[in-house]
């Protein structure tokens, strides 16, 4: 019978903390980058120019319909050959995860924008506001409130997606856990501790999102 011993992991606590810090920093970067990309893609989707709509739709479908693990490997190994620029594991991971998240953020943002009554845009235009000003001051603030829970849910998924960057040897929490498991010969304890760390961080966030969703339903 296997004897569990988590005490041995205490000696590797700084590796775990370093990996957790990198995971959190990565998440913040890809969430910001993904939302920026998603906002641009969503606006292009709603553009009156067919070319912009086609390019944006193609981008969204390519990243939504291919596995993120394949994208990570492609960005690291194939993209540098195509563009002639050397790609570090961190850069490739940031680009791949930001674009992947952006494809999902784009649909969330687009849905939030189209949910706003078109009459408000017409009212803004009647007041002499430009379409960009109407979008920034009237449409987006209201849409953001409605799509907030969906954006947060996608951001939670982004946090979990960072675990895949370990395949490119980015020293995140999972990668550091792999090193600890190999060094300590305690993979069960190591990966259990990693799972607990993810749960402790993400469970409160999911509870917060559920409460926000309930408040939106009540106020709707």
C-alpha positions as CSV (number, residue, x, y, z in Angstrom):
1,X,0.0,0.0,0.0
2,X,1.3,3.4,-1.0
3,X,2.3,5.7,1.9
4,X,1.6,9.3,1.3
5,X,4.2,11.8,2.6
6,X,3.6,15.5,1.8
7,X,6.3,16.7,4.2
8,X,9.0,16.1,1.6
9,X,7.5,18.8,-0.5
10,X,8.3,21.5,2.1
11,X,11.9,21.5,1.0
12,X,10.8,22.5,-2.5
13,X,8.4,25.2,-1.4
14,X,10.4,28.0,-3.1
15,X,10.2,26.2,-6.5
16,X,6.5,25.9,-6.1
17,X,6.1,29.6,-5.1
18,X,8.3,30.7,-8.0
19,X,6.3,28.6,-10.4
20,X,3.0,29.9,-9.0
21,X,4.2,33.5,-9.4
22,X,5.1,32.9,-13.0
23,X,1.7,31.2,-13.6
24,X,-0.1,34.2,-12.1
25,X,2.0,36.7,-14.1
26,X,1.4,34.7,-17.3
27,X,-2.3,34.7,-16.6
28,X,-2.4,38.5,-16.1
29,X,-0.5,39.0,-19.4
30,X,-2.6,36.7,-21.5
31,X,-5.9,38.0,-20.1
32,X,-4.9,41.6,-20.9
33,X,-3.5,40.6,-24.3
34,X,-6.5,38.4,-25.1
35,X,-9.1,41.0,-24.2
36,X,-7.3,43.6,-26.3
37,X,-7.1,41.2,-29.3
38,X,-10.7,40.1,-28.7
39,X,-12.0,43.7,-28.6
40,X,-10.3,44.5,-31.9
41,X,-11.6,41.3,-33.5
42,X,-15.1,41.9,-32.2
43,X,-15.1,45.5,-33.6
44,X,-13.9,44.1,-36.9
45,X,-16.7,41.5,-36.9
46,X,-19.2,44.3,-36.5
47,X,-17.6,46.5,-39.2
48,X,-19.4,47.4,-42.3
49,X,-16.3,46.4,-44.3
50,X,-16.6,42.8,-45.6
51,X,-12.8,42.4,-45.7
52,X,-12.4,43.2,-42.0
53,X,-15.3,40.9,-41.1
54,X,-13.8,38.1,-43.1
55,X,-10.3,38.5,-41.6
56,X,-11.7,38.6,-38.1
57,X,-13.9,35.6,-38.6
58,X,-11.1,33.6,-40.1
59,X,-8.8,34.5,-37.1
60,X,-11.5,33.5,-34.6
61,X,-12.3,30.2,-36.2
62,X,-8.7,29.2,-36.7
63,X,-7.9,29.6,-33.0
64,X,-11.2,28.3,-31.7
65,X,-11.1,25.2,-33.8
66,X,-7.5,24.1,-33.2
67,X,-6.1,22.7,-29.9
68,X,-4.2,25.1,-27.8
69,X,-1.3,22.6,-27.3
70,X,-0.9,22.4,-31.1
71,X,-0.9,26.2,-31.3
72,X,1.8,26.5,-28.6
73,X,4.1,24.1,-30.5
74,X,3.4,25.8,-33.8
75,X,4.1,29.3,-32.5
76,X,7.4,28.1,-31.0
77,X,8.7,25.9,-33.9
78,X,6.9,26.9,-37.1
79,X,6.3,30.7,-36.7
80,X,10.0,31.6,-36.4
81,X,10.7,29.8,-39.7
82,X,7.9,31.7,-41.4
83,X,8.8,35.2,-40.1
84,X,12.6,34.7,-39.7
85,X,12.5,35.8,-36.1
86,X,13.8,33.7,-33.2
87,X,11.0,33.0,-30.7
88,X,11.7,32.3,-27.0
89,X,9.4,29.9,-25.1
90,X,7.9,32.7,-23.1
91,X,7.2,34.9,-26.2
92,X,5.7,32.0,-28.1
93,X,3.5,31.0,-25.1
94,X,2.3,34.6,-24.6
95,X,1.4,35.0,-28.3
96,X,-0.3,31.6,-28.6
97,X,-2.4,31.9,-25.4
98,X,-3.3,35.6,-26.0
99,X,-4.5,34.8,-29.6
100,X,-6.4,31.7,-28.4
101,X,-8.1,33.6,-25.6
102,X,-8.7,36.5,-27.9
103,X,-10.8,34.3,-30.2
104,X,-13.1,33.5,-27.4
105,X,-13.1,37.0,-25.9
106,X,-14.1,38.3,-29.3
107,X,-17.3,36.3,-29.4
108,X,-18.1,37.4,-25.8
109,X,-17.5,41.0,-26.6
110,X,-19.4,40.9,-29.9
111,X,-22.4,39.3,-28.1
112,X,-22.3,42.0,-25.4
113,X,-22.2,44.8,-27.9
114,X,-25.1,43.5,-30.1
115,X,-27.2,42.9,-26.9
116,X,-27.4,46.7,-26.5
117,X,-30.5,48.3,-28.0
118,X,-29.5,49.8,-31.4
119,X,-31.6,52.8,-30.6
120,X,-29.0,54.0,-28.2
121,X,-26.5,54.2,-31.0
122,X,-29.0,56.1,-33.1
123,X,-29.6,58.5,-30.2
124,X,-25.9,59.1,-29.9
125,X,-25.6,59.8,-33.6
126,X,-28.5,62.3,-33.3
127,X,-26.5,64.1,-30.7
128,X,-23.6,64.5,-33.1
129,X,-21.4,61.8,-31.6
130,X,-19.1,59.8,-33.9
131,X,-19.6,56.0,-34.1
132,X,-16.3,55.5,-32.2
133,X,-17.5,57.9,-29.4
134,X,-20.9,56.3,-29.1
135,X,-19.1,52.9,-28.8
136,X,-16.7,54.1,-26.2
137,X,-19.1,56.2,-24.0
138,X,-22.5,54.5,-24.5
139,X,-22.3,51.0,-25.9
140,X,-19.2,49.5,-24.3
141,X,-19.8,50.6,-20.7
142,X,-23.3,48.9,-20.8
143,X,-22.0,45.8,-22.7
144,X,-19.1,45.4,-20.3
145,X,-21.5,45.0,-17.4
146,X,-23.5,42.3,-19.2
147,X,-20.5,40.4,-20.4
148,X,-18.5,40.7,-17.2
149,X,-19.2,37.1,-15.9
150,X,-18.5,35.6,-19.3
151,X,-15.2,37.4,-19.5
152,X,-14.3,36.3,-16.0
153,X,-15.2,32.7,-16.8
154,X,-12.9,32.8,-19.9
155,X,-10.2,34.3,-17.8
156,X,-10.5,31.4,-15.4
157,X,-10.0,29.0,-18.3
158,X,-7.0,31.1,-19.3
159,X,-5.5,30.5,-15.9
160,X,-5.8,26.8,-16.3
161,X,-4.5,26.9,-19.9
162,X,-1.2,28.3,-18.6
163,X,-0.4,24.8,-17.3
164,X,0.3,23.8,-21.0
165,X,3.3,26.2,-21.3
166,X,5.3,23.6,-19.4
167,X,5.7,21.7,-22.7
168,X,7.9,24.6,-23.9
169,X,9.9,24.5,-20.7
170,X,8.4,27.7,-19.3
171,X,9.0,27.5,-15.5
172,X,5.4,27.8,-14.5
173,X,3.8,25.9,-11.6
174,X,3.4,22.6,-13.5
175,X,6.9,22.7,-14.9
176,X,8.4,23.3,-11.5
177,X,6.2,20.4,-10.2
178,X,7.6,18.1,-12.9
179,X,11.1,19.0,-11.7
180,X,10.1,18.3,-8.1
181,X,8.5,15.0,-9.0
182,X,11.6,13.8,-10.8
183,X,13.9,14.9,-8.0
184,X,11.8,13.7,-5.0
185,X,10.3,10.6,-6.6
186,X,7.0,11.7,-5.2
187,X,4.8,12.4,-8.2
188,X,1.5,11.7,-6.5
189,X,2.1,14.1,-3.7
190,X,3.5,16.7,-6.1
191,X,0.7,16.7,-8.6
192,X,-1.9,16.6,-5.8
193,X,-0.3,19.7,-4.3
194,X,-0.4,21.4,-7.7
195,X,-4.1,20.5,-8.1
196,X,-4.9,21.9,-4.7
197,X,-3.1,25.1,-5.5
198,X,-5.1,25.6,-8.6
199,X,-8.3,24.8,-6.8
200,X,-7.6,27.2,-3.9
201,X,-7.1,30.0,-6.4
202,X,-9.9,29.3,-8.8
203,X,-12.7,28.2,-6.6
204,X,-13.3,31.6,-4.9
205,X,-13.2,33.2,-8.4
206,X,-15.9,30.8,-9.7
207,X,-18.1,31.5,-6.6
208,X,-17.7,35.3,-7.2
209,X,-18.6,34.8,-10.9
210,X,-21.8,32.9,-10.0
211,X,-22.8,35.6,-7.6
212,X,-22.3,38.2,-10.3
213,X,-24.4,36.2,-12.7
214,X,-27.2,35.9,-10.1
215,X,-27.1,39.7,-9.5
216,X,-27.4,40.3,-13.3
217,X,-30.4,38.0,-13.6
218,X,-32.1,39.8,-10.7
219,X,-31.5,43.3,-12.0
220,X,-32.4,42.3,-15.6
